[in-house]
Amino acid sequence: MTIGGTLVYPLVDAYTPKSNMYGFSVLMALGVGLAVTAGYSVAPTKVEPHRVPDAIGSIDTAQVGSSVIALNVSSAIFQNIGCSYVATVLDGLNFTPEDFLCHVGWSKE
């Protein structure tokens, strides 16, 4: 995805038509989809036949687990670093700290 985004980056600016953006998104999604699912065809060829379900299960677990870890890490970074930048931007708009934390945390106690 990083390579695909890097290759598309010079082609995108503020005036890029929506159709081009959708096309770039589809091309990158196809590339990512192919890369993500490659393990499902490779893993069964590398293990004994009776271990194929285990190999597929470990791929599933790794994909779900990595998504959960990535979301948790990015959320922690945003809540610890990004919130201070957002608070600076909102300074002077009469937000109380409770209002700010409620909207940033997407919940209210």
C-alpha positions as CSV (number, residue, x, y, z in Angstrom):
1,M,0.0,0.0,0.0
2,T,2.9,2.3,0.7
3,I,4.4,1.7,-2.7
4,G,1.0,2.2,-4.4
5,G,0.4,5.4,-2.5
6,T,3.8,6.6,-3.4
7,L,3.3,5.9,-7.1
8,V,-0.1,7.7,-7.1
9,Y,1.1,10.7,-5.0
10,P,2.5,12.8,-7.9
11,L,-0.8,12.3,-9.8
12,V,-3.0,13.8,-7.1
13,D,-3.6,17.4,-6.3
14,A,-6.5,19.6,-5.2
15,Y,-7.9,19.6,-8.8
16,T,-7.7,15.8,-9.4
17,P,-11.1,14.6,-10.7
18,K,-13.2,12.3,-8.4
19,S,-13.1,9.6,-11.1
20,N,-9.3,9.5,-11.0
21,M,-9.4,9.3,-7.2
22,Y,-11.9,6.4,-7.3
23,G,-9.7,4.7,-9.9
24,F,-6.6,5.1,-7.8
25,S,-8.4,3.7,-4.8
26,V,-9.6,0.7,-6.7
27,L,-6.1,0.0,-8.0
28,M,-4.6,0.3,-4.6
29,A,-7.3,-1.9,-3.0
30,L,-6.7,-4.6,-5.6
31,G,-3.0,-4.6,-4.9
32,V,-3.5,-4.7,-1.1
33,G,-6.1,-7.4,-1.5
34,L,-3.8,-9.6,-3.5
35,A,-0.9,-9.1,-1.1
36,V,-3.1,-9.8,2.0
37,T,-4.6,-13.0,0.5
38,A,-1.3,-14.4,-0.9
39,G,-0.6,-16.3,2.4
40,Y,-3.8,-18.3,1.9
41,S,-2.4,-19.9,-1.2
42,V,1.2,-20.3,0.0
43,A,0.7,-21.6,3.5
44,P,-1.1,-24.9,2.5
45,T,1.9,-25.7,0.2
46,K,4.4,-25.3,3.0
47,V,2.8,-27.6,5.7
48,E,1.8,-31.2,5.9
49,P,-1.8,-31.8,4.6
50,H,-3.2,-32.5,8.1
51,R,-1.8,-29.1,9.3
52,V,-3.5,-27.0,6.6
53,P,-6.4,-25.8,8.9
54,D,-3.8,-24.8,11.5
55,A,-1.9,-22.7,8.9
56,I,-5.1,-21.0,7.6
57,G,-6.2,-20.4,11.2
58,S,-2.8,-18.8,12.1
59,I,-3.1,-16.5,9.1
60,D,-6.6,-15.5,10.2
61,T,-5.5,-14.8,13.7
62,A,-2.5,-12.8,12.6
63,Q,-4.6,-10.6,10.3
64,V,-7.2,-9.9,12.9
65,G,-4.6,-9.4,15.6
66,S,-2.5,-7.1,13.6
67,S,-5.5,-4.9,12.8
68,V,-6.5,-4.7,16.5
69,I,-2.9,-3.9,17.5
70,A,-2.6,-1.2,14.8
71,L,-5.9,0.4,15.8
72,N,-4.9,0.4,19.5
73,V,-1.5,1.9,18.8
74,S,-2.9,4.6,16.5
75,S,-5.6,5.4,19.0
76,A,-3.1,5.7,21.8
77,I,-0.9,8.0,19.7
78,F,-3.8,10.2,18.8
79,Q,-5.1,10.4,22.3
80,N,-1.7,11.3,23.7
81,I,-0.2,13.5,21.0
82,G,-2.9,14.5,18.6
83,C,-5.3,15.7,21.3
84,S,-2.8,18.4,22.3
85,Y,-2.7,19.7,18.7
86,V,-6.4,19.6,18.4
87,A,-6.8,21.5,21.7
88,T,-4.5,24.2,20.4
89,V,-6.6,24.6,17.3
90,L,-9.8,24.8,19.3
91,D,-8.3,27.3,21.8
92,G,-10.5,30.3,22.1
93,L,-13.7,28.6,20.9
94,N,-15.1,28.3,24.5
95,F,-14.7,24.5,24.7
96,T,-14.4,23.2,28.3
97,P,-11.9,20.4,28.9
98,E,-14.8,18.0,29.5
99,D,-16.4,18.9,26.1
100,F,-13.1,18.4,24.3
101,L,-12.4,15.1,25.9
102,C,-16.0,13.9,25.2
103,H,-15.7,14.7,21.5
104,V,-12.1,13.3,21.1
105,G,-13.0,10.1,23.0
106,W,-16.3,9.7,21.2
107,S,-18.0,9.0,24.4
108,K,-19.6,10.8,27.4
109,E,-19.6,9.6,30.9
